[in-house]
Amino acid sequence: MAEKQASYQNGVLATLSVMGGKWKPLILCHMGAGPIRPAELLRVVPGISQKVLTDQLRELERDEIIARHVYNEVPPHVEYEITPYGETLNKVLIAMSTWGEDRIKRLQEKGQSVDLVYPDHEGYDND
C-alpha cells in the first residue's frame, strides 16, 4: 500500500507538523544540553504526563529529530538525544524563545505579573 502524500500550505505548517504544540519545543529545549533520560524530562517539563511524554518522544524519534538509546543494564537504561538533523531546529527554538522573552517584557511593562523561569538558551544555543 502506498504511503499517503503529505501536502502543506507553506513551510510553517511543515515545521509545525514536526515540532508544533506545547510539549515538543519544551522537550527539545531540555534535550539540547545532551542525552537525557525520560524520568528527567518528566521532572523538568512541568505538567506533562508519562503517556504524553512517551507519545511526543516517539513522534520526534519517528521524524528523526531525536534518537533513542537503550543500554542493556538492570534496570534498563534509556536515553534520548537530539540528532544532527534535529539540531537544525536550534535557530527555530532560539527565535521562538527570543520572541517569547520580548513578549514577556512587553507584558511586564504593561504591569502584568509574568515570570520567566529559564531566561537563557542553555542547551539549544550552541553558537
N, C-alpha and C positions, 0 to 999 in steps of 0.2 A: 504494500500500500504506500503510495507516495505521500511524503510529508506536505502538509498544507503550507502554501507560500505565505510568508508574512508581508504585510503592507502597512507602511507608516505614512501618516500625513506629512511629517517632517522629522528632522534629526532629533529634536527634543523628545518626541514620543519614542523613538528608538532607544534613546538614553534612559528614559523613564521606564521602559519595559524591562530593563536590566537592573536599575538601581533606584527605581522610584519607590514611593511610600515612606512611611515613618521610620521603619526599622533598618532597612539596608544601609542607608547612609551612616546611621549611628554605628552599626556593626562594623562597617568598613573603616570608620574613623578610629575605632578602638583596635582594629586589627592592624592598622598601619605601623605600629611600633614593633611588630614582629609576631611570630607564631603565638597563638593563644588557645587555651582550652575552652570548651563550651561552658563549663561552670564559671570561669572567669568572665566570659561575656554576659552570662546571666547576672552576675554581680554588678558589672559596670554599665549595663544598659537597663536603666530603671523602668519597670513596668512591663517588660517583655516576658511572656510565658515560655516555658520549655518547649511546648509544641510549636509556637510561632517562631522561636529561635531556630529550631530544627528545620522547619519549612523554609525559612529565609536562607539558612546556610546551604540547604540542598539546592535551592534555586541559584544562588550565587556560584555554587560549585558547577551546576549544570551549564551556566553561562560562562564558565572558565575564568571567573573573576577571582575566585579563591580555590585553594587546593586543600584537600583533607588528607592528613597523615595519621595512620593507625600504627601504634607501637605495640608489639606483642609483649605485654607485661601483664602482671596480675596485680591490681585490676587493669583492664585495658586502658590505654592512654591514647587519647585522640587530640590532635591539634589542627587548627586551621591557619592558613597564611594566605596573604594576597599573592596572586601570581604576577609575573611581569605584565601580562595583559591587563590585569586588574589595577596595577599601578598607574596605568594611563588615565584612570579616573581621578587621580590626585588633584589635578587642576580644576576639575569639576567640583570636587569636595571643598577645595580652598575657596573657589568663587562662591559657593553656597554659604560657606562659613563667614566669609567677609561680608557678604550681603546681609546675612542674619545679624552679625555684630553691628553693622551700621543701623539696621532696623531697631535693635535693642537700644542703641544710643539715642536714636530719634524718639523712641517711646519714653526713655528716661528723661530726656529734655522736656517732654510734654508733662512730666510729673508722674508718670506711671511707675509703679513698683515692679521692675523687671530685673532679674538677676541672670548673670552668665556664669555657669558653673565651671566650664572648661574654656578659659579665654585664649588659649593658644591652639596652634595647629599641630601639636606634637603627634607624631606618628604618621601623618599623611603629608606633611610638608617637608620633603626630603631635599629640597634645594639648598 
